[in-house]
Amino acid sequence: MTKLSYAPSTGKAVAVLYLARGADADHVASFRRFIRSYRTVPAGAEHKLFVIFKGFTDDRHLRSCHDLFADLDYVALHTADDSFDIGAYAEAIRQVPFDKICCLNTNSVVVAEGWLGKLAVNLDQPDVGIVGATGSFESLRLMDARFPHFPNPHIRSNAFMMAREVMLPIFSAFQIHEKKDAFLAESGEASISQQIFAKGLAGKIVGRDGRGYGTQWWPISQTFRQGTQGNLLVSDNVTRIYERLPWSAKAEISYRTWGGYLQREYAAGSMPSAVAPQPQAR
């Protein structure tokens, strides 16, 4: 990890952590998409950009990608490539003393003006522990019994924000050795979101409209795998794959993600108990 030489945060500043992974086959295109979006779409909040470089073959490869970010005002961090996104964030936040941390993965592209300010305003609401651009009810229980049954509400880790004091103990406890460990951190029975819910705090999806959607409203937020995803704040490779699907395939994957909760009457009435933010039974 790079030793940092900047002053710690004061006031309401946010640290934005962008994960630049050089081992991805299309990493240069991903970096350029993010850089273009970051440069042209106003963030709407005071912040400092940190770029986490990981997964590069050698120093020459790393320098060439450093050069892509040369026009941005950022601080470079370096981590090993053996603990996936969650492990890189866990290592980085120990070195970034800002009150709020916003994490964006390699495939993230900001698509709405004021994206960072909208996340920060919603995180500042009472009893909110995590906000993100997308969330899901999907369960991977067929892969492993440590994933809760459907519906399994969780904020996706492509673009999310947390208070550092809440985030640090949760992320420091994860042991990420393989891809399944990363999946468990995102949506397992002891996931980031489940730990937030267990504290009595809420998780909200934030749309480009600036609204923070509570769990019962996620399926009709017009964000992840819903309709045209017209309310997305930050896109990623998964949302872009969905965009290219024919409508029949979109309907199938939407149902897999949201099930019957896509029906509007759920949001019109009381929250189904299965979707209420509460600890999962062990």
C-alpha positions in Angstrom: 0.0 0.0 0.0 1.3 3.4 -0.9 2.2 5.8 2.0 -0.1 8.8 1.6 1.1 12.4 2.0 -2.1 14.4 1.9 -4.0 16.1 4.8 -6.8 14.1 6.4 -10.4 15.0 5.7 -12.2 17.8 7.5 -15.9 18.8 7.2 -18.1 16.9 4.7 -15.6 15.7 2.2 -15.9 12.2 0.7 -13.2 9.8 -0.4 -14.0 8.2 -3.8 -12.2 4.9 -4.3 -12.0 3.8 -7.9 -10.6 0.3 -8.3 -8.4 0.1 -11.4 -7.7 -3.6 -12.0 -5.1 -4.3 -14.7 -5.8 -8.0 -14.9 -9.2 -7.6 -16.5 -9.0 -8.3 -20.3 -10.6 -5.0 -21.2 -9.2 -2.9 -18.4 -8.0 0.0 -20.6 -11.4 0.5 -22.1 -13.0 0.3 -18.6 -10.5 2.9 -17.3 -11.2 5.2 -20.2 -15.0 4.9 -19.7 -14.7 5.8 -16.1 -12.3 8.6 -16.7 -14.5 10.1 -19.4 -17.6 9.9 -17.1 -15.8 11.3 -14.0 -14.3 14.2 -16.0 -17.6 15.2 -17.7 -20.3 14.4 -15.1 -20.4 16.8 -12.2 -20.1 14.9 -8.8 -22.1 17.4 -6.8 -20.0 17.0 -3.7 -16.6 17.9 -2.3 -14.4 14.9 -2.6 -10.9 13.4 -3.1 -10.4 10.7 -5.8 -8.2 7.7 -4.9 -7.3 5.2 -7.6 -6.5 1.7 -6.3 -4.2 0.0 -8.8 -4.0 -3.8 -8.6 -3.4 -6.7 -10.9 -0.7 -5.4 -13.2 1.9 -7.6 -14.9 4.9 -5.4 -14.4 6.0 -1.8 -13.7 5.8 -0.8 -17.4 2.2 -2.0 -17.6 1.4 -0.1 -14.4 3.0 3.1 -15.6 1.1 3.0 -18.9 -2.2 2.9 -16.9 -1.1 5.6 -14.5 -0.7 7.8 -17.6 -4.3 7.3 -18.5 -5.3 9.1 -15.2 -2.7 11.9 -15.6 -5.2 14.6 -16.2 -7.2 13.9 -13.0 -6.4 15.1 -9.5 -6.1 11.8 -7.7 -4.0 9.9 -5.2 -2.6 6.5 -6.3 -2.9 3.5 -4.0 -1.6 0.0 -4.7 -2.8 -3.3 -3.4 -2.2 -7.0 -4.1 -4.5 -8.8 -6.5 -5.4 -11.7 -4.2 -8.5 -10.5 -2.3 -10.9 -9.2 -5.0 -12.7 -5.9 -4.8 -13.8 -6.2 -1.2 -10.3 -7.0 0.0 -8.8 -4.0 -1.9 -11.4 -1.7 -0.4 -10.7 -3.0 3.1 -7.0 -2.3 2.7 -7.6 1.1 1.2 -10.0 2.5 3.8 -7.4 2.0 6.6 -5.3 4.5 4.7 -8.0 7.0 3.8 -9.2 9.0 6.8 -12.4 10.5 5.3 -15.7 10.4 7.1 -17.5 9.0 4.0 -16.2 6.4 1.6 -17.6 5.8 -1.9 -16.4 2.7 -3.7 -16.6 2.2 -7.4 -15.4 -0.9 -9.2 -13.4 -1.2 -12.4 -16.6 -1.3 -14.6 -18.4 1.6 -13.0 -19.4 4.6 -15.1 -21.1 7.6 -13.5 -24.2 8.5 -15.6 -26.1 11.2 -13.7 -25.2 14.7 -12.6 -24.7 15.1 -8.9 -24.2 11.4 -8.5 -21.9 11.7 -5.4 -23.9 14.4 -3.7 -27.1 12.3 -4.1 -25.4 9.4 -2.5 -24.0 11.5 0.3 -27.3 13.3 1.1 -29.1 10.0 1.4 -26.4 8.5 3.6 -26.8 11.5 5.9 -30.4 10.6 6.6 -31.3 9.2 10.0 -30.7 5.5 10.5 -29.2 4.8 7.1 -26.1 2.6 7.1 -25.3 2.1 3.4 -26.5 3.6 0.1 -25.7 2.4 -3.4 -26.5 2.8 -7.1 -28.0 -0.7 -7.3 -29.3 -3.5 -5.2 -30.9 -6.9 -5.6 -33.1 -9.5 -4.0 -31.3 -12.3 -5.8 -30.0 -15.3 -3.8 -27.1 -17.6 -4.6 -28.3 -20.2 -2.2 -28.0 -23.0 -4.9 -24.3 -22.3 -4.8 -23.9 -22.4 -1.0 -26.3 -22.7 2.0 -24.6 -19.6 3.5 -26.6 -17.4 1.2 -30.0 -16.5 2.5 -33.2 -17.7 0.8 -34.8 -15.4 -1.7 -35.7 -12.6 -1.2 -32.2 -11.6 -0.2 -31.9 -7.8 -0.2 -28.4 -6.5 -0.6 -26.7 -3.4 -2.0 -24.4 -4.4 -4.9 -20.8 -3.5 -4.5 -20.3 -1.9 -7.9 -21.0 1.6 -6.5 -21.9 2.2 -2.8 -21.1 4.6 0.0 -20.8 4.1 3.8 -19.5 6.1 6.8 -15.9 5.0 7.4 -16.6 4.3 11.1 -19.3 1.8 10.1 -17.4 0.4 7.1 -14.1 -0.2 8.7 -15.0 -3.0 11.3 -17.2 -4.8 8.8 -14.7 -4.9 6.0 -11.7 -5.6 8.2 -13.4 -8.9 9.4 -13.8 -10.4 5.9 -11.4 -13.1 4.8 -11.4 -13.0 1.0 -9.5 -15.9 -0.6 -11.7 -16.9 -3.5 -14.5 -15.5 -5.6 -17.2 -17.1 -3.4 -15.9 -15.2 -0.4 -16.4 -12.0 -2.3 -20.0 -13.1 -3.2 -20.6 -13.9 0.4 -19.4 -10.5 1.5 -21.8 -8.9 -0.9 -24.9 -11.1 -0.5 -24.3 -13.9 2.1 -25.9 -14.4 5.5 -23.2 -12.2 7.0 -23.0 -9.8 4.1 -22.3 -6.1 4.3 -26.0 -5.3 3.9 -27.1 -8.0 6.5 -24.6 -6.6 9.0 -26.0 -3.1 8.4 -29.6 -4.4 8.8 -28.6 -6.2 12.1 -27.5 -2.8 13.5 -31.1 -1.5 12.9 -29.9 0.6 10.0 -31.4 0.8 6.5 -29.8 0.3 3.0 -31.1 2.5 0.3 -30.7 2.5 -3.5 -30.2 6.0 -4.8 -31.6 6.9 -8.2 -30.6 9.6 -10.7 -33.7 11.4 -9.4 -31.9 11.8 -6.1 -34.4 9.7 -4.2 -33.2 7.2 -1.7 -35.4 4.0 -2.1 -36.0 1.9 1.0 -36.0 -1.8 0.6 -39.7 -2.2 -0.2 -39.3 0.3 -3.1 -36.2 -1.3 -4.6 -38.2 -3.5 -7.1 -39.9 -0.4 -8.7 -36.9 2.0 -8.4 -36.2 1.7 -12.2 -32.6 1.0 -11.4 -31.1 -2.5 -11.6 -32.7 -5.0 -14.1 -36.0 -3.1 -14.3 -37.5 -1.8 -17.5 -35.0 0.5 -19.2 -33.0 1.1 -16.0 -33.8 4.8 -16.6 -33.1 5.8 -13.0 -29.5 4.5 -12.8 -27.0 6.7 -11.1 -23.9 4.6 -11.9 -23.8 1.9 -14.5 -21.5 -1.2 -14.7 -20.9 -4.2 -16.9 -23.9 -6.1 -15.5 -26.3 -3.2 -16.1 -24.9 -2.8 -19.6 -25.4 -6.5 -20.4 -29.0 -6.1 -19.4 -29.4 -3.1 -21.7 -28.4 -5.2 -24.7 -30.8 -8.1 -24.0 -34.0 -8.7 -25.9 -37.2 -7.9 -23.9 -37.9 -11.6 -23.4 -34.5 -12.2 -21.8 -34.9 -9.0 -19.7 -38.2 -10.2 -18.3 -36.6 -13.5 -17.3 -33.6 -12.0 -15.6 -35.8 -9.3 -13.9 -37.9 -12.1 -12.4 -34.8 -13.9 -11.2 -33.6 -10.7 -9.5 -36.9 -9.5 -8.0 -39.5 -12.3 -8.3 -43.0 -11.3 -7.5 -41.9 -8.1 -5.8 -41.9 -6.5 -9.2 -45.6 -6.2 -8.8 -46.5 -2.6 -7.8 -49.0 -3.5 -5.1 -46.1 -4.5 -2.8 -44.8 -0.9 -2.7 -48.4 0.5 -2.4 -49.0 -1.5 0.9 -47.0 -2.6 3.8 -43.6 -4.0 3.4 -43.5 -7.8 3.1 -41.9 -9.2 6.2 -39.5 -11.3 4.1 -38.0 -8.1 2.7 -37.9 -6.1 6.0 -34.4 -5.1 6.9 -33.6 -7.5 9.7 -30.9 -10.1 10.6 -31.2 -13.4 8.8 -31.9 -16.4 10.9 -28.8 -18.6 11.3 
